[in-house]
């Protein structure tokens, strides 16, 4: 009996030790931090908090970007560099400008005019040489050279020569391109997949692409077939099964058959993100106020903010210019953090 008790005690001890070890050493740390701002000695500086609103990295940066792939681009007097989730510089500040990592590459500029790419160690893997550059996605990126846009691979080689006035990549292997004022779609070999014929065109999203013909918006599939005829005054790409569309001065949401799911009623509306979308109307003071609805059109967070940002990682940033504050809300509208925010005065 005594041996059995000792054995039970040892087993419990091993389990507790394992739980403690997991909690202290193996449990994944916060993988995403949120930008916060505050006034420090008369200057607006940026730092980061966790999802609970707890400050993790004190506001200290002149400018900053969101975390991506565990790193964030931040600006100091020495230039732009990259910090980790502890606030330590992994890539020292030395760039004139820097953007977030995607596919383990980040677009940077040393002089503010030419763009290239670095890896996660800060090594330049594609020399700054482009007039403009977008993020890599799926091993391809759109870049501008000699005032024309093309597509490069991760070695900096052109897979589509720069020849288009504008170019927007999609996830389905097609890119919207503009040539001589008209739009169409090419594949990543540079061949035209959907003829250049539209007044405007946007990247594919959820299998459909927003196009414009004779000032009206509709949607096509990847073969170029018109699935929703041009009929809207304006529209947005599909997100989470719905798209914003405008008629007679008001905005609502349609499904992928072009049917109204949320009726026309808003002056302002944005795409859905994490189940909620920003909507707004004009208040009695003739100013816009923003809140959030769910996919049924139900108002979840009442319009009351002067500016709102889509939900990401469970929180959304909202702004009150009149109070010079930026706050974060959870999906119940509960404020988890507020800090100072104001437009910097340009000297």
N, C-alpha and C positions, 0 to 999 in steps of 0.2 A: 504494500500500500504506500509505504514511504517512497519507494523507488518510482512508483507511478506519479506521486505528487511532485517529486523532483523533476521528472521528465516533463510533466505538464508545465511546471514553472519555467523550465529551460525553453520549451517551445514558445510559450508566451513571450519570454524575454527576447527570443530571436525575432519573433514577429514584430514586437515593439521597436527593436533596434533597426529592423529593416524599414519600417514605416518612417522612423526618424531620419534614417540615412536618405531615403527617397525624398522626404520633405526638404532636407537641407541641401542635398547635392544633386539629386537626379530630377526632382520636380522641375519642369520647364519654367524658366523665368518669364516675366512679362515680355511678350514678343512684339508688342506694339505700344508706343507711347503717343500721346496727343500733344499738339502744340498749345502752349499757353503764353500769355504775354503779361507784362506788368511794367509800370513806370519805375525806372531806377535812375535816380539823380537827374530827373527831367527828361530821360530818354526812354523810348519804348523798346524793351528788349524781350527776347524770346527764349523760352525754355520748354520743358516737357512735363507732363503728368501721366499717371497711370489711369486705368479705367474708373477707379474709385474717386478720382479727383485729387489724389495725393501727389504733391509735387515730388518729382523724381530728379529732375535736372533743373536747377534754379535758372530763371530768366537771366541771360548773360550774353546772348548773341544778337548782333545787329539785324540779322535776318535768318530765317530757317525754313526748312521744308519738312514735310512729313517723313516718318520712317518708312523705309522700304527695304526688304531683304536684310533687316537688322541694322541698317545704317541710315543716317540722316545727313543731308547737306546743310551746313550752317555757315554763316558769314561772320567774320571778325575783322578787325582793322588790317589783318594780314591777308585777307581774302577768304575765299570759300574752301572749306575742307569737309571731312566727314567724321562724325562721332558714332560710337556704339551706344547701346542701351544704358550704359553706365555714365555716359557723358564724356568718355575719354576719346581723344582724337585718335582715330585709326589711320586716317589720311590727313596729314597736316594741312592747314589752310595755306594755299598757294595759287588758287585759281581765281581768275577774274569773275568767273561764273561757273556754277555747277548745278546739275539736275539730279534727280533721284536715280537709284540703281533699278534696273530691270533686266532680267536675264543675265545678271552678274556684270553688267556694263552700265556705265553712266556717261552721259554726254557732258563735256566740259569745254571751257574756253580759257586760254591763257592770256589773251589780249582783248577779249570782248568782241572780236570780229570773226575769228576762225574757230570752228568747232571740231572736236574729235571725241574719242572715247577712252576711258580708263577702266581697269579691272578693279577688283575689291581690295587690292593691295596698293592702289594708287598708281600703278604702272600705266603709261600711255600705250595702248594696244593699237589704236588707230590715230595717226597723227592729226592734229587740228588742221583742217584744210577746207572745211565746208562752210558755206555762208550761213547755213542753218542746219539743224539736225533734230530728229525726233528720237524717242526711246526705242531700244531694240525690243522686239517681241517675236518669239518664234524664230530667232536667229536672223531677223531682217530688220532694217531700219530705213526710213525715208530721209534723204538728205538733199540739200540744195547746193548746186555747183554751177557757176556761170549763169546765175539767175534762172536755172531750170532744175526741176526735181526728178530724182531717180531713186533707186533702191539698192542698198549695199548689203553684203553679208557680214559676218563677224570678223572677217579678215580685211574688211574695208574695200572689197572688190565689188564693182558694180554688177549686179545681176539684171538691173534695168537701167540703161544709160539715162543720164539726166536730159530730159527732152520735154517735160511737161511743165505748164505754168504753175499748177498746184497738184498735190498728190496726198491722198489720205488712205492709209492701209486699213485692211479689215483682217479679221481672224480666219476667214474662209479662203484665203489665198488669192483674193481679188483686191484691187486698189482702185478707189475713185480718182480719176485724173481729169484735169482741165486742160484743154488745148484750144486756143483761139476763141475763148469765150463759151465753149460748150463742154459738157461733161459726159464721160462714159466710164468703163471699167476695163482694167487690164489684169492679166495674170502675172506671176512673178518671173515670167520669161519675157515680159514686155509686150506680149501679144494682146491685141484687143479682144476681150471676151464678150463685152456688151458694147455695141456701137456708141461712139461719141455723138450724142444727140440731145441730151438734157440741158436745161437752163442751169440746173444745179444738181449735185449728187453728193451723197454722204456715205460713210463706211457702212458695211453690212452689220446688222445687229439682230441676233436671234433669227437668222435666216432671211431677213428682209432688209432692204435698203431704201432710205428716204430719197426721193427724187422730186424735181420741180419742172413742170412744163407749163408754159404760158401763165406764169405766176401762181399756179396751183400745185399743191403738194400731194403726192401719192406714194405708193410703195411697190417695188419689184422684187422678184426672187433672183437667185443666182444665175438663172438662165436669161434674165432680162424680161421675163414675162410680167406684165402688169397685174398684180394681185389685188391692189386697192387703187382704183382709178384716181387720178389727180382731181381733187375736189375741195381740199382744205386751203385756207388762206395762209396758214403756216403749220408746221408740225415738227416733231422731234423723233429721234430713233426709238425703237422698241426697247423696253427694259422691264424685266419681270412680267412679260406677257402683255403689257399695255404700252400705249404711246400717246403722248400729248398731241392734240390736234385743235385747230382754231377755226371757228366760223362765226361770222356776224359779230366780231369783236370780243368773243368769249372763248375760253379754253375748257376742254374736257378731255376724256381719255377713251380711246378706241381699242378693240382687240385686233388680232391679226386677220380678221375678216372685214375689218372696217366698220364694225358695229359699235355704237356708243355703249360703253359700260359704265362710265361716270359722266353724267350729263354736262352740257355746257353751262358753266356757272362762275368760272374764275377769270380774273384779269391776268393773273400770273400762275404758272404751273411748271414743274420740272419733272424729270424722269423719276421713276421709283428706284429706291435703293434700300435694301434690307427691309422690304415690306412697307415702307412709308415714302411719301412724296411731298415735296414742298408746294404749297399753294398759297395764293394771296389775293387780296382785294384792296380797294381804296377805302380808307376810313373817313370819318366825318371831317377830318382836318385835311382831306385831299392828299394823304400820304399812304404809301403802300404798307400793309402789314402782312406778315407771313406766319404760317403755321404748317401742320402736317396732317395728311389724310392716309388711311389705309387703302388697300386695293378694292374695297367695296365703296369707297368714297366717303366713308365715315370720318368725321373730324376727330382726330386723336389728340392733337395739341392745337389749341385755339390760336388763330392769327393774332399776334401781339408783338412780333419782333420786326425790326426795321430791315434786317437781312438775315437769311438763314442758309445753312450749308447742308447738303444731303447727309444722311446717316452713314457712318463708316465705323466698323468695329464696335457697334452698339451705341455710339454717341453721335451727337450732331452739335456743331457750333452755331450759335446765334449771336447777333450783334445788336446793340442799342447805341446808335451814334450819339443820341442826345445825352446819354449817361456815360459815354466813352467807356463802354464795357463790352467784353466778349465772354460769353458763358457757354458751358456745355450742358446738354440735356440728355437724359436717358429716354427710352421709348415711351415712358409714362409721362414725360414732360417734367420730370424732377430735375432740378438744377444740381449738378454735382460739383461744379466749379465756376467761379467768375474771376475775371482779371481785367486790368486796365487795357484799353485799346483805343487808339486814336490815329487819325491820319497824320503821318509825319509831315512837318513843314519843310518844304523844299527851299533851300537857300539860294 
